[in-house]
Amino acid sequence: MLIVGLGNPGSDYASTRHNLGFMLIDKLANDERIVVKRRECNSLVGQGEVEGVKTKLAKPQTFMNLSGGAVSCLLRKIETDQPVKQLVVISDDLALPLGKIRIRERGSAGGHNGLKSIIADIGTDEFVRVRIGIQPEHPIADAKRFVLDAFARSEWPMVEEVLETGASALRVIIRDGALKAMQQFN
Protein backbone atom coordinates (compact mmCIF):
# COMPACT_ATOMS: atom_id res chain seq x y z
CA MET A 1 0.00 0.00 0.00
CA LEU A 2 1.27 3.48 -0.91
CA ILE A 3 -0.29 6.39 0.97
CA VAL A 4 0.69 9.83 -0.32
CA GLY A 5 -0.13 13.01 1.55
CA LEU A 6 -0.08 16.19 -0.51
CA GLY A 7 1.44 19.41 0.72
CA ASN A 8 4.25 21.89 0.21
CA PRO A 9 7.73 21.37 1.69
CA GLY A 10 9.36 23.78 4.10
CA SER A 11 8.58 25.39 7.42
CA ASP A 12 6.74 28.31 5.76
CA TYR A 13 3.95 25.91 4.75
CA ALA A 14 3.97 23.47 7.67
CA SER A 15 0.78 24.69 9.38
CA THR A 16 -1.15 25.78 6.30
CA ARG A 17 -4.47 24.42 5.12
CA HIS A 18 -2.88 23.10 1.92
CA ASN A 19 -0.64 20.83 4.03
CA LEU A 20 -3.34 18.66 5.61
CA GLY A 21 -2.10 15.73 3.51
CA PHE A 22 1.35 16.02 5.09
CA MET A 23 -0.23 16.45 8.52
CA LEU A 24 -2.26 13.25 8.16
CA ILE A 25 0.81 11.30 7.00
CA ASP A 26 2.65 12.62 10.07
CA LYS A 27 -0.25 11.62 12.35
CA LEU A 28 -0.45 8.07 10.99
CA ALA A 29 3.35 7.73 10.98
CA ASN A 30 3.52 8.86 14.61
CA ASP A 31 0.70 6.50 15.66
CA GLU A 32 2.31 3.54 13.87
CA ARG A 33 5.91 4.45 14.77
CA ILE A 34 6.96 4.84 11.14
CA VAL A 35 9.77 7.31 10.44
CA VAL A 36 9.10 9.34 7.29
CA LYS A 37 12.43 10.87 6.33
CA ARG A 38 14.15 8.66 3.75
CA ARG A 39 14.51 10.39 0.37
CA GLU A 40 13.03 8.55 -2.60
CA CYS A 41 11.45 9.84 -5.82
CA ASN A 42 11.60 13.50 -4.70
CA SER A 43 9.63 12.50 -1.59
CA LEU A 44 10.16 11.83 2.07
CA VAL A 45 9.10 8.24 2.69
CA GLY A 46 8.77 5.76 5.51
CA GLN A 47 7.75 2.15 5.49
CA GLY A 48 6.17 -0.11 8.07
CA GLU A 49 3.15 -2.22 8.82
CA VAL A 50 -0.29 -0.68 9.27
CA GLU A 51 -3.10 -3.07 10.15
CA GLY A 52 -0.76 -5.95 9.26
CA VAL A 53 -0.17 -4.62 5.72
CA LYS A 54 3.20 -3.45 4.41
CA THR A 55 2.61 0.28 3.88
CA LYS A 56 4.73 3.08 2.47
CA LEU A 57 3.91 6.62 3.59
CA ALA A 58 5.10 9.47 1.35
CA LYS A 59 5.22 13.26 1.33
CA PRO A 60 6.27 14.58 -2.11
CA GLN A 61 8.77 17.43 -1.79
CA THR A 62 8.07 18.84 -5.27
CA PHE A 63 5.49 21.40 -4.16
CA MET A 64 1.80 20.71 -4.55
CA ASN A 65 1.35 21.49 -8.24
CA LEU A 66 4.13 19.07 -9.29
CA SER A 67 3.17 16.11 -7.08
CA GLY A 68 2.48 13.84 -10.07
CA GLY A 69 6.12 13.18 -10.93
CA ALA A 70 6.91 11.97 -7.41
CA VAL A 71 3.79 9.79 -7.22
CA SER A 72 4.45 8.32 -10.67
CA CYS A 73 8.01 7.42 -9.64
CA LEU A 74 6.83 5.80 -6.39
CA LEU A 75 4.18 3.79 -8.26
CA ARG A 76 6.79 2.41 -10.68
CA LYS A 77 8.55 0.83 -7.70
CA ILE A 78 5.50 -1.21 -6.63
CA GLU A 79 5.88 -4.77 -7.82
CA THR A 80 2.37 -5.67 -8.95
CA ASP A 81 0.43 -5.70 -12.22
CA GLN A 82 -1.76 -2.77 -11.14
CA PRO A 83 0.23 -0.52 -8.79
CA VAL A 84 -2.41 2.24 -8.95
CA LYS A 85 -4.75 -0.14 -7.03
CA GLN A 86 -2.30 0.27 -4.11
CA LEU A 87 -2.44 4.09 -4.15
CA VAL A 88 -4.25 6.34 -1.66
CA VAL A 89 -3.82 10.12 -2.00
CA ILE A 90 -4.69 12.56 0.80
CA SER A 91 -5.51 16.17 -0.07
CA ASP A 92 -7.22 19.23 1.33
CA ASP A 93 -10.57 20.19 -0.22
CA LEU A 94 -11.96 23.72 -0.35
CA ALA A 95 -15.44 22.41 -1.29
CA LEU A 96 -15.82 20.44 1.97
CA PRO A 97 -16.47 22.11 5.34
CA LEU A 98 -13.58 22.18 7.80
CA GLY A 99 -13.55 18.99 9.82
CA LYS A 100 -15.22 16.74 7.22
CA ILE A 101 -13.55 13.98 5.24
CA ARG A 102 -14.69 12.39 2.02
CA ILE A 103 -13.30 9.15 0.62
CA ARG A 104 -13.65 8.29 -3.07
CA GLU A 105 -12.41 5.36 -5.14
CA ARG A 106 -11.91 7.54 -8.23
CA GLY A 107 -12.88 10.92 -9.64
CA SER A 108 -11.78 14.21 -11.09
CA ALA A 109 -9.25 16.57 -9.58
CA GLY A 110 -12.09 18.87 -8.53
CA GLY A 111 -9.92 21.92 -9.16
CA HIS A 112 -7.10 20.67 -6.91
CA ASN A 113 -3.77 21.22 -8.66
CA GLY A 114 -1.97 18.45 -6.78
CA LEU A 115 -4.59 15.91 -7.87
CA LYS A 116 -4.50 17.34 -11.43
CA SER A 117 -0.75 16.76 -11.54
CA ILE A 118 -1.07 13.17 -10.30
CA ILE A 119 -3.88 12.31 -12.75
CA ALA A 120 -1.86 13.80 -15.64
CA ASP A 121 1.34 11.95 -14.71
CA ILE A 122 -0.10 8.52 -13.94
CA GLY A 123 -2.70 8.68 -16.71
CA THR A 124 -5.74 7.74 -14.64
CA ASP A 125 -8.11 9.05 -11.98
CA GLU A 126 -8.81 5.49 -10.77
CA PHE A 127 -7.14 5.77 -7.36
CA VAL A 128 -8.47 6.17 -3.84
CA ARG A 129 -8.42 9.65 -2.42
CA VAL A 130 -9.11 10.96 1.07
CA ARG A 131 -10.19 14.58 0.90
CA ILE A 132 -10.10 16.70 4.06
CA GLY A 133 -12.34 19.76 4.19
CA ILE A 134 -10.94 23.25 4.74
CA GLN A 135 -13.96 25.32 3.65
CA PRO A 136 -14.64 28.15 6.11
CA GLU A 137 -18.08 29.23 7.29
CA HIS A 138 -17.62 32.58 5.53
CA PRO A 139 -16.97 33.50 1.87
CA ILE A 140 -13.33 33.92 0.83
CA ALA A 141 -12.07 36.45 -1.69
CA ASP A 142 -8.75 34.80 -2.59
CA ALA A 143 -8.77 30.98 -2.57
CA LYS A 144 -5.03 30.68 -3.34
CA ARG A 145 -4.08 32.88 -0.41
CA PHE A 146 -6.60 31.13 1.85
CA VAL A 147 -5.21 27.62 1.27
CA LEU A 148 -1.66 28.87 1.90
CA ASP A 149 -2.63 30.59 5.17
CA ALA A 150 -2.03 28.89 8.49
CA PHE A 151 -5.00 27.60 10.43
CA ALA A 152 -6.36 30.01 13.02
CA ARG A 153 -5.74 29.08 16.64
CA SER A 154 -9.49 28.54 17.08
CA GLU A 155 -9.49 25.96 14.24
CA TRP A 156 -6.79 23.68 15.70
CA PRO A 157 -9.08 21.57 17.90
CA MET A 158 -11.14 20.71 14.81
CA VAL A 159 -7.96 20.07 12.77
CA GLU A 160 -6.66 17.66 15.42
CA GLU A 161 -10.03 15.90 15.49
CA VAL A 162 -10.18 15.49 11.70
CA LEU A 163 -6.61 14.16 11.66
CA GLU A 164 -7.61 11.54 14.23
CA THR A 165 -10.65 10.62 12.12
CA GLY A 166 -8.52 10.59 8.97
CA ALA A 167 -5.98 8.21 10.52
CA SER A 168 -8.82 5.88 11.51
CA ALA A 169 -10.23 6.06 7.97
CA LEU A 170 -6.82 5.19 6.49
CA ARG A 171 -6.60 2.14 8.75
CA VAL A 172 -10.02 0.97 7.53
CA ILE A 173 -8.98 1.53 3.88
CA ILE A 174 -5.84 -0.53 4.44
CA ARG A 175 -7.59 -3.30 6.36
CA ASP A 176 -11.04 -3.50 4.72
CA GLY A 177 -10.89 -1.41 1.53
CA ALA A 178 -12.16 1.98 0.39
CA LEU A 179 -15.81 0.98 0.10
CA LYS A 180 -15.99 -0.01 3.78
CA ALA A 181 -14.23 3.23 4.74
CA MET A 182 -16.65 5.25 2.61
CA GLN A 183 -19.61 3.66 4.37
CA GLN A 184 -18.11 4.39 7.77
CA PHE A 185 -16.61 7.87 7.32
CA ASN A 186 -18.39 9.74 4.46
C-alpha angles and dihedrals in degrees: 000000000000116000115188123190116200123223145113122277124240138055092273089070101033098106099032127120091243089062099063089111090059090044092054092048088051091049094050092042091052093047092049096038093241116151112221106197110095112115116236131148093354088304140103107240140182131183133206144118122294116182088348093303124116102246133184117204117201139186111190111223095201096094120260100281093054099045093117096076093054093045092047091052092049091049091053088061094058110100103220137095093250109030092169087068086066094053127105118175123197119204142160117252125207091194093062123073117253110274097027126109128200125194121201132177093213141344148125126308089255091215093306109136095205091055090044089055093049094047091049094048100043094037098231143072091207098112133103116261132189110205119197118203122238100165111135125221090246132059117267125215099200115034094183092054092043095056091048093050121098119251115266116251089247090057097055097086089056091044091053090048094050091048089054090049091045092053089051090049091051090052090053091048090051095044104034107012136255096287092059090047091050091053092049103040110024 
